Amino acid sequence: MNRRDFIRTLAISSASLISAGFTGCQKLGITTESKKYISGKFEFDLFNNPDSFYRPAYFWCWNYSITREIISKQLADMNVHGARSVCLHPLPKAFRPNTMFTLMEPDYMTPAYLDMYRYAVEQCQKLNMKMYLYDEGGWPSGACLGQVVEQNPELIYKQLARQLLTPKKGSTFSIPDSCLSAFLYQGDAKIRQLAPGTTGTINIDNARIMLFDVKKGNTWWPYQYPDLLNPKSTQEFLRLTHEKYKNTVGAYFGNTIKITFTDEAQAANPGWTDDIVTDFRDKYGYDLRNELPSIFEGDSEHDRKVRIDYFNWWSQRNADAYYGQIQEWCHRNNLLSSGHLNGEDATVFARKYGYGHPLRCLRRMDVPGVDVIWRQLWPGGNNHHFPKYASTVAHQGGKPWVLSESCAVYGSGLTPEQMKWVSDYQYVRGVNLLVISNYPQSTRDYFLGGCRPLFGPGHPFWRYLGHYHDYIGRLSYLLSLGSPCIKTALYYPIKDIWAGGSELDAVCSSNDELARVLLENQCDFDFIDDDVLENNSTKIVEQHLEVGPMRYDLVCVSRNAYMSDKSISKLEQFINAGGKVLWVDSAVGGQKPRGITKTTVSQLPSLLTPTVALKSPNTNIRVCKRVLANGAVYFVTNEDARETSCTMQFNESRPIVQFDPETGKCWVPSRALKTSKGWEISIDLKFAGSCVFIFTDDFLSPTPEPAIPARVLQTISDGWSCRKTTGFMIGDHDMEVHDLPREQLVNITLGDWRQVIGNIYSGDVEYIVKFNCTTDAAKNARVLNLGDVRYVCQAWLNEEPLGKKLWQPFLYDIRGKIRNGNNILKVIVTNTLANQYTNTKALEKWPAKKLGPYHSRTLGFEKDTVASGLFGPVTIEY
């Protein structure tokens, strides 16, 4: 494919983004060669063998001496295991010299480093792999490891700082000449503003003086970070990083390298920059220096409106000066911009972290992304809907892809089944590209204590994860096709979040509750905000609110008091045209559109039109739908920690086909029933279970439906023996993998193998049982069900391989394989590295600072998955 064609089909007008902070649909042209990336037509061959672009990329962490031999070996290893994208993540010595020790050589951005980088890209091209261009030496992005400030001291990080003084009555005070402004208070009551250079005597009790200044520099990183509110900082960052990569591997832009990755850029919060006073006055008509106390405290209407103005200015400048300039550079250089923010996993964090407005910043990415670390998303947890921020932006901007960085600091006890749950949680909310953390260049010595899980040959599951990579690749392809079918929008009350005060927690909780109820009732949604509603490109077309390519019939509004007048007017137009606005929490003041329907959270489900109707309510089921040129695809997941069942009703007239992204097979589901309203099908989903249905008139060459067991013919409970076969051990200097051919079989009862094998063992254990099968059972047997397996397995029946399994249900089709009379079943079960990490003493020789900041956290996680083995019951089923 011509390297320019790919970007030309996707480039979005930067000018409209800068001027409005939001873009409507920019129709994507589709060339013949880019069709496989953004086609709206499902093609079975592309599903079964998805392009490398759709397969998960691993953070490939360069933390040791880099050689061509290591580069070639590790890329080949990733490729053969189905991980055919990579995000090369340099970890230079200067990154965290006191908390994350690395030995990377050659040094970051030196000619020798760039030479190795070019060699890595060349090897990716030879292997038909794709590479993300990671833009920093560690994180957060934007500093080039301090070089931006070192070469431009005036661009240093600037933060608005407040100092509180409590002078006693009769004491004297002196306001420094250098401060921005100062204020005298009596308790909470403002007395007067004090000009810089003022001196005087305190003649009141309970006096407070607030001094405001600009704090320059930071203490969080070992190098100085730049002021990202100053556009010159990003220009220098691009010069020192992106331009050097362009000079080195620019020929691969748009083909092997398609996407850049910016990571957790940190604008100061509350931030300050050189031109803020004049630019703020031009936009809002007053001198911000006179209102600085309101940014930090106060619950009056005046205080809240100052905060709204300030955070509005600050977040827009952040989006334009940093993310916008990177996006424009990418468009000029045949690349797509991507990455994620920091701390987007709670609604209130828009006030706390360095972005201010997640939707606004993400709109300045071609592939908006999220960060899923240290079990922010986890079965049974209080999980947030934050992947919806990135998918909303993609949907409304006509962008086909949404990115997630996942699994960092999830621990070495993370199982493939849990990985699937975390992935499915995001994919059903609109994510469709995945970067996984991480594949380290070296695990020697203290690196074993690093940002776990550490994937690669030293991880027991690495031999199995090709199935997970296939699953993600196929699912990414499917959920990139066509367009999302979403008819409901949820208003994002960003101005109320900025306003803060006593209502902040209630505002955030109300919005979170509304998002939860929508999803639990299978009503997929996007967010809308004032940027969208105020934009001239947002139209009322018939009874629809048209935002880019999206057309919403229903708008839900949670607790808020500061929706803009223009937004209220747009919603009134929508209502007058036949649309519906549900105002779910009207407990606070503020103007409301005329014609709204006031309701409550408990009444809300009865007013929704779900993406898929269920015969009986089931709050554990999630569903998304995409409309294709030749049909429709539905992705359905179970988000409970237990098995769940439901009967789904699809309003579709075309034939139904069920797809399995793990195997690439499809079949006509026998449980599907055609009705006058469409299709009805009953499904049973285990923990982390999911299914894909496609409705199309195309002929897709379905295979026979997998056997669905109905009753148990025989239980194999006795006569089991086992032996260790391959052990994974934290050795003196690295992870060691040992074949154990001399291990003898010992008798075992199904359950936790630690009763026989011991607590510390990680690796493979071979189970063997001889059993007699009756003539009737052998004739009718369809499925071998291994029951509960901790955590992955492969099986053989009478020496015939049955295959690998990574998650429930652990079923094998044994039709034609089981014999009348004597049979031998062999199952190899592999557990996690949690048993090693939670029991070994090998890492105690390293001080905590050498093992890094994540070691103790992941040890806590890893205790959850030390139970190991074949638990069963193992049954032969019909």
N, C-alpha and C positions, 0 to 999 in steps of 0.2 A: 504494500500500500504506500502510495506517495505520502511522505511524512507530513506534508501540509494539509492533505485532504482531511485527516482526522480532526485537526483543530478547526479547520474552516467549517466543518459541519456543526461544530459545537460552540464556536465563539459567541459570546453575548456582549452586547453593546456596553462598554465600560462607561461611556458618557452618561447614559441613562441611570446607571447604578450610582454614580457619584452625585448626580444632581438630585436624585430622589431617594436614595438609600434602598430602593426596591425596583425590581424590574418585572414587568409582566411577561407573558409568554413571548419568547423569541423563537419562531418556528425553526426547527432544526432541519436543515437540508440533509438528505440522505443520499450519499453516493453509493455506487455499486460495491466498492471495496470496504466502505465503513458499515455496510448493511448488517454484517454479523454482530456489530457492537450495539447498534441502536434501532434495529429493525423492530417494527411492531408485529411482525408475523412470526409465530412459533415455527421452528424447524427442528424436527426430531434429531437430526444428526448433530446440530449445534448444541442441543441439550445433552445428548449422550456423551459428546466429546467437547466440552466447553473450552473456549479459548483460554490461554494462560492468563489473560487479563482478568478473568472472572475467578480464578483460583486464589485461595488465600495467600497473601504475602506475609512473610515473617520478617520482623525486625531482625536483621542480621547484624549483631553487635560486634563491631571491630574493637577488641579490647586487648590485643596482644600484638606480637610482631607479625606483620602482614607479609605473606609471600604469595607468589603466583601459584605455588603448589597447593597451599591451603585454600585459596580462592577457588581454584578449579575443583578441588575435592569436595568442598562444602556445597558449592552450587550444584554439582552433579548429584550429591546426596539429596538435596532438597528436591531437585527435579525428578529423580527416580521415585521419590515418595509422594509425588503429586502436588508439591508446594512449588508452583511454577511461576510465582511472582515473588519479588523480594524487595524489602525496603532497607537499603544499606544504611546502618545507623552507627556513625563513628562515635567512639567514646575516648576522646583524647585525655592525656594525663592532666591537662589543665581544667578539665570539666568539673570534677568535684575532688580535688586532691586530698581533702581531709575526711571525706565520708564515702566516696566511691572510687577506690583506687583502681586504676587501670594501667596497662603497660603498652598502650597502642603506639606502634612505630610503623612507618614514618609519621611525623607529627602532622596534625590537621592542616589542610590547605597548602602544605608545602608542595613543591614540584614532584617530590618522590611519592607523596600521598596521592596526588592527582594522577600520577602515572599508574599506581595500583588501582585507583578508581576506574580509570579508563579500561584497564585489563578486565576488571570485574564486569563492566558493561559489555565488553566484547564477548566475554564468555556467556553472558546472558543471551546475547543475540544468537550465538551459535547453538544454544540449547532451546531457542525459541521461548525464553523466559522474558518476563516484563520486570522493569525496575521502577520503583518510586524514587524521586529525587528528594531525599531528606535534607533540609536546608540549614542545619546547625550542628555544631560539635557538642552533642548532648541536648539539653533543653533548659530553659525555654528558648525558643527561636527568637531571632532578632538582634543578637549581640555579636555574632561571629566570635564567640569565646572572649568577648571584651574588646575585640579589635575596633569595633565601631567607635567606642568612646576613647580608646587609647590613641587613635589617630585623629579624633575630633572631640577634644575634651568638652567643648561647649554643648555637645549632645547628651550629656550625662542625664541619667534618670532623675526626674523632678517630681516630688510629692508634696502636696499641700499638708503642712504640719500645724498642729495647734498645741500651744503651751498654756496650761492653766496655773495662775498664781492666786494665792489666797492671802493677801496682805492684811495685817491687823489695822484697826482704826488708829489713826495718828501716825502711821508709818508713811514713808515717802516711796514714790515709784518713779521709774524712768523707762520710757518706751524706746526701744532701740530704733535708730534711724533706718536700719536695713529691713525692718519687718514690713509685711504687706499692709497690715492694719491691726488695730487693737481695740478692745471694747471693755468698758467698765460695767460690771453687773453688781446688783445687790440681790443675792440669792439667784433666783431665776429671772429677775426683772432687769432688762437692759436699761442702764442709766444714760450712757452716751458713748459715742465713738471717740477714741483717742488717736490723734494723729501721730505718725512716727516722729520721734524726737521729743514728744511731750514729757514733761516732768510735773510732779505734783504731790499732794498729800492726801491720803485716804481719810475722809471725814465721815464715813458710814460704817455701820456694823455689817458683818456677813458679806464682805466685799469679795468679788472675783474679778480678775483681769484675764481676758483671753488675748493671747498674742498669736498672730498667724504669720507664718514664714514659709519659705520653700526649702524643703530638705533635699539636698542634692546627694546623689549616690545611694547605694544600697548596701545592706549587710547580709543579705540572704545568699549571695553567690560569691565565689572567690574572685570574681572579676567584676568590673563595673558594667552595669546594664544601661542601655540608652533610653532616652525619652521617646517613646513610640507615638506620642501625640505630636511630635515634630516630624513632618514629612521627610526632612533631610536625613533622619536616622534610618528610615527604611531605604532611602536611596543609597546610603552608604552600605547598609547591610546587603543590598542587591549587588553592589559593586564588588564587595569583598567575598561573596559566596556564589550567587547565581551566575554572575558574569564569568567567574573563573571556571565553573562547571560548563558553561556554554563554550568557552574556549577549548575545554578538554574533551567534552563528549557531545557537543552541540549537534553533531551529525546524527546522533541517535535520538534527538528530541522528536517526539511525534510518532516514533515507532517502538523501539525497545523501552525508551523512557517516555511515558505519557503524562505522568502526574507528579507534581511537586507536593511535598508534605511539610507544612509548618506546624510547630508543636508548642502549644501552651504559651504563646506570646503574652507578655505581662505589661500592659499599660498600667502606670501607677494609679492607685485608687485610694483616696481621691487624688487625681493627678493635676499637674500644673505644667504649663509650657510657655514659651517665650511670648507668643502672641495672644494668649488667652484673654487678656483684659480687653484689648481692642476688638478682637473678633467676637467675643461674647457681647460687648456693648453694641456692636453693629447688629447682632441678631436679636437681642432681647431688650435693648434700650436702657440698660442700667449698668453701673459699675459693680462687678462681682465682688470686688474688695470690700465694698460696704455691706455685703450680706454674708460674709464667710461664716459667722456663727450658725446660720441656718443649715449649712451643709453637714454640720456635726451634731446638732441637737435642736430641740424645739418641736412642738406638736401643733403649733398654730397653723392656720390656713396660709399665712404668709411664708412660714418656714417650709411648708410642704411644697409650695409653688416654686420657691427658690431651688429646692432640691430637684424638682422636676426639670427646671430649666438647665441646671448645672449638669445633671446626668444625661440629659438629652444632648447637650453640646458635646460633652465628653465622649459618649458612646459613638456619636456620629463621626467625630474627629478620629477616634480610634479605628473605626471601620474604614474610613477613607484613607487615612495616612499610612496605615500598615497593611491591612488585608487588601484594600483597593489597589495600592501600588504593586503589590505582589501579583495580583490578578492581571493587571495591565501588562506587566512584564511577561507573564506566562503567555498571554495572548499574542504578544509580539514575537514569541519564540516557540510557537507550535506546541505549547504545553497547557495542561489544565491545572489550576490551583486547587489545593486541598489541604487538609489538616484538621485540627480541632482546637477548641478553646480549653480553658482550665477551670474546672469547677462548675460545669453546667448541669450537674446531677441533682440539684435542688433548686426550686423556683426562687427562693430567697437569695441564692448566690449571685443573681444579677446585680445585687447591691454590694456584694463582698469582693468579687474577683475582678480581674482586669479586662472585662469586656463590656459590662454595662447593659447590653441588650443582645442576647444570643442570636436572635433572628437577624438583626441588623448586621452583625459581623459575619454570620454565615452566608448572608446574601452576597458577600464579596468573595465567595469561593465557588469555583465551577463544580467541585465535588465536595459539598459540605460534609463535615464529619463530627463524630463524637468520640469521647474517650471513656472506656469501661475498664476501670482498674480496681484493685483490692476489694473485689466482690461488691462493688456498688450495685450490681445486679446479681441476685442470687436467689435460688429457690427458697420460698418461705420468708424472704426478707420483705422489708417495706420498700418495694421497688418503684422507682420514679419513671416517668414517661419521657425522659429527656431525649431519647433518639428521635422523638417526634419533632424536635426543633429543627434538626438537620433535614429530615425527610420533607417537612413542610416547605422549607426553602427550595428544595429540589423540585417538588411538585409544582409550586407556583411559578418557578422560573423556567419550567420546561426542561429541566436538567435530568438526565436519565439515571445518575448514580449518586449514592449516599454511602459514606465511608464510616467504618468503625475501627478504632484501635482497641483490641480486646485482650484480656487475660493477664495483663501485667500485674504482678504481685497477687495472683490468685493461689500461688503455692504449688508445690510439686505433688500435692495430693489431688490436684484437679483431674477429674476423670473425663474421658471422651463424652460420656453421657451428660455430664455437667457442662462441658464445652458446647454441646449441641443445644442444651437448654438456654444458655446465655446467648448463643447465636440466634436461635429461633425467636427469642424475646425481642431481639432487635430487628430481625428480618420481617417479622409480621408488623412492625411499626415503620417499615420503609427502608431500612438499611439494605444494601445489596453488594457491597464490597467490604472485604475484611483484611485488616492487618493484625497479625497475631504477635504477641510478645512472649518469648523471643528465642532466637537461635543464636547462641553466643559463639563467637569465633573460638574462644577458649573457656574451659571450665576448670583450669588448673588452680590448685590451692584454694585461696580465699574466694576465687570467683564462684566456687560452688555455693557460697552463701548469698549470691546475688539475687537479682530480680527474678525470682522463680515464678512459674515453671521455666526450666532451661531445656528446650527441645533439641533434638538431634540424636545421634547414635547412642549417647549415654542415658537416654530416657527410655524406660521399658515400653512405653506406648508408641514410640516413633515408628516401629514396624507395622503398627496398626493404623496409623493416622492417615494413610493414603485413602482409606474409605471416608474419613471425615473430610478430607480435602476434595474428594470427588463430590461429596454431598454439598459442600459449600459452593463449589464451582458450578454445579448444575442449578442449585437454588438461586445463585447470583444471576445466572443467565436468565432464568425464568422471570425473576422479579425485577429485571431491568427492561423487559419487553413492554411495548405498548404504553399505556398511561394508567395511573391509579384511578380507581373508581371510588371517589370519596365525595359525599354530598353534604357532609356536616362540617362546620367550622366552629372552633372554640376561640373566643376572644382572649387574647393574652394581655392582662392589665399591667403593662410595663410602667405606665406613668404612676399608678398606685404603688407599685413596687419601689420606684424611685422616690415617691413622696414619703414612704416609710412612716415613722411615727407609731402611734398606738395601734393602728389598723394593719400594720405590715403582716404580722403572722396570720391574721384572719383572712386577708386578701390572698396570700399564698395558699393557705389551706383550702380555701373555697375553690380556687382554680384547680388545685391538685385533686380535690374530691370530684369535681366535675369531669376531669379527664379520666379518673378511675371508673366512674359510673358509665361513661360512654364506652370505654373499652370492655368493661365487664358485661355490657349488653350488646356486644358484637357490632358496635356502631363506630366504624373507623372515622377518624377526623384529621383535619389539619388545623393549625393555628392561624388566626388573623390578628393583626395589631393595627395601631393607628397609622403606621407607615403604609400599610396596605389600603386601609379604608380611605385615607386622605389622598392617595395617589390617583391621578387622572386616568391612568391605564386600567384601574379597577372599574368595571362597568356593571350596570344592571341590565341584564338581557332577559327579557320576559320575566319569569319569577326567580331568576338565578342571580347570585352574586358572582360575577366572573372575575377571577383573579388569575391572570395569565391563562393557561389552558384549563384551570380548574373552575368548576361551576358548582356552587354550593346552594342548596335549597333551604338549609336550616343553619342558623347561627345561635350558639349557646353562649350566654354571658354570665360569668360568675361575679362575685362581689367586687365592686369598683365604684369610684366616685370621680375619676378624672378622665374619663373617655372624652376625647376632643370634640369640639362642636362640629368639625367636618366629618368625623366618624359617625356622630349621632345623625347628621343629615344624610349620610350615605345609607345608614341602616333604615332610616325612615323611607328613603326612596325604595329600598329593597322590600320593605313591608308593604308599601303602597302598590308594588308590582306583583304582589302575591307571595313573597317570601315570608318565612316565619322566623322571629327572634324570640328565643326563650330566655327570659331574665330570671335566673335561678336563685340569686341571692340579692335581695333589694334592701338589706338591713341598713345600709349606709346611704347618705345623701348623694347629691350629684344629679345632674340632668339625665333624663332617660329618653330614648326615642319614643315618639308617639306610635301606638299600635303594638307595643310589645305584649307578649304573653307571660305574665308573672306565674312562676311555678316554684316547686321545691325539689330538692334532690330526690326525695322519695317518690314524687310524682313523675320525675323525668323519664324513667324507662317506658312508660306508657305513651310518651309523646315522640319517641324516636323511631326512625326507620332503619333497622339494622342492615348491615352489609349482607348477612345471611340470617334468616330466621331460625330459631330453635323451637322445637315442639314444647320443650320445658326449659325454664331458665337454667343457665349454667354459667356462673360467673368466672369459671376457670378457662373457658374457651375464648381464644382470640382469632380474628380472621381478617385478612386483607384480600382485595380483589384488584386485578389489573385487566383492562380491556385491550384485546389484541386485534390485529387486523383480521385474523381468522378465528376469533373465539374469545374466550375469557378464561383467566387462570385464578384460582382461589388457593390461598395458603392458610391452613388451619393448624393451630397449636394448642397444646394443653400446658397451662402455666402453673398448675397445681403441683405440689410435691408428691401427689398420689395419682393413681389411675383415675380416669374420668370417662364418662360416656355421655352421648347425646344423639339426638336425631336432628339433622340439619335439613332445611328446606331451601333449595336453590331456585330462584326465579329465572331459569334458563330453559330454552326449548331445544337446543342442540344436543347431540349425543354426549354422554359423560365418559371420561376416561380418567383413571387414577394413575398418578405418576409417583415413582419412588426415586427421589434424587440421590439416594445412596447407591442404588444398583443401576440406575439409568433405564429401568424397565417400566412399562406401562401396561395396564390391563383394564378391562371393563369390570367394575365392581359388582359382584353378584347381589350385594345388599341394596343397590340403587333401585329405586322404584319410580317409574314415570307417573306423574299425576297431572291433573288438569292445570295446576299452577306451576309445573316445572318438574323438578327432581327432588326426591326425598331419600336420604341415606342415613343409616345408623352407623356411628363410629365408636370405637373403643380406643382410647389413647392412654398408653402407659405414661409414667413420668418422662418428661422430655419428648413425648410423642408428638408427631405432626403428620400431616398428609397434604397432598397436592391434588386438586381436581382441575381438569381442563375440559371445557365444553367447546367442541368444534365439530364442523362437518368434515374436516380433513380425515383421511384414512391414515392411521398412525401405526399399523402393524402391531397390535397389542399381543402380549404373551399371555399364557394361562395365568389366571389369578393365583397368587400364593395361597397355599393351604391355610385355612382358618380352622384351628382346632375347636371342637365342640365338646368332647368328653374324653376322660382319661381311660385308656385301655390297660395301662400297666405303670406302676411306680417302681423305679429302680433305686431302692433306698439302702440296700445292704451290699456288702462285698467290695466296697471301694478301697483302693490303695492309692498311694501317691508318692511322688519323689520330686525333689528340686532338680531343675534341668539347666536354667540359666539365671545366674544371680547378678544383681546390680548393687555395687558396694562403693560407698565413699571411701576411697583409699587414702594413702599417705599424701598423694599429690593430685589425684584426679578421680573422676568416676571410673570405676573398673567394672568390666563385664566379664564374667567367668562362666564358661561352660562347665557343667558338673556331671560328666558321664559316669562317675563311679557311685553316684548316689543310689542307695537301695530303696526299693519300694517298702513302704510301711502302711499299715492299715490306718484308715481314717474314717471318721463319721462326717457326713456332709455338714458344713457349717464353717465357722471361722478356723482357718488352717493354723492360726497361731497356737492352738492347743497342741499341735504336733510339730509344726515347722519353726515356731518361735516368733518373738515379737519384732525382731530387727530385719527379717528377710524381706527383700524387694526383688521381684523378678517373676520367673515362670515356675509353675508347679504343674506337673503332669498327673492327671487323675486317670486311673484305669479301672474298669469294672467289666466282668464277664456276667452276662445274664442270659437267661433262657426266655425265648419268646414263643408263645403258643401259636398254633396254626391260625387261629382266628385273629389274634392280634397282629401277626405278621401280614396277613392278607389285608387288613383294614387300616393299618397304621399309616398315618400321613405326616405326622410332625413329631420331632423330638423337641421337647421343651426343657431347657436347662434351669428354668426358674430364675432364682436370684444368683447373679454372678458378680463377684467383686474383683476385677472390674471389666476386663475384656477377655475374650477367649477365642480359641479355634478348636475344631473338633474333627474326629475321624470315626467312622462306623465301619467296622470290619476292614480297616486299613484304607477305606475310601474317604478322601478329604471332603468335609462338609463346608468348610470356609471359616472366615473370621467374623466375629460379632463384637460391636463396640458399645451397644446400648440395647435396652429392652425393646421388644421382647426377644429373648435369646432362643429363637426358634430355628429349627433346621428342617427342611423338607426331606423326608427319608423314604418317600415312595420309591419302591424298587431297590432300596438299599438294605433294608432290614430282612433278616432271614428267619425262617421257621427253625426253632431250636436255638443253638448256641450263637451268641453274638458278643463282639468285643467293642466297647465304646472307650475311646480315648479323648480326653478334654485337657487342653493346656490352658490354664487360667493365669493371667498376669495381673499383679496388683500395682499399686502406685509406689513412688519413692518416699511417700510419707513415713513408712516404717523405718527406712534408713535415717531420714532427717530427724525424726522425733526420738530415736534411740541411740544413734551413733555418738561416740565421743571424739570422732576424728576431727571435727571442726573446732573443738575447744582450744586447740593450740593457737587459734587466731584471735586477736582482740576484736571486740565488737565493731570498732570503727573500720577494721579491715573487711569484715563480712558484709558491711554496708547497712544502710538504714532500713532495709526491708526484711532482714533475716528473722528478727523476733516476731514481726507481724505474720509472716508466712508460716512460722512454726506453729502459731496458734491455729491457723487455718488447717494445717496438715494433720492435726490430731483428729480431724473429722473422718478421715478415710484410711485408718490403719486396719480396720477389720478387713480380712482378705479371704478369698477362696471361693469354692463352689458351694453355695448354700442350698441350692435346689428349691423345692423338690424336683428331681429329674423324672420326667414322665414321658411315656409314649401315648400320643393322643390321636384321636380320629376326627 
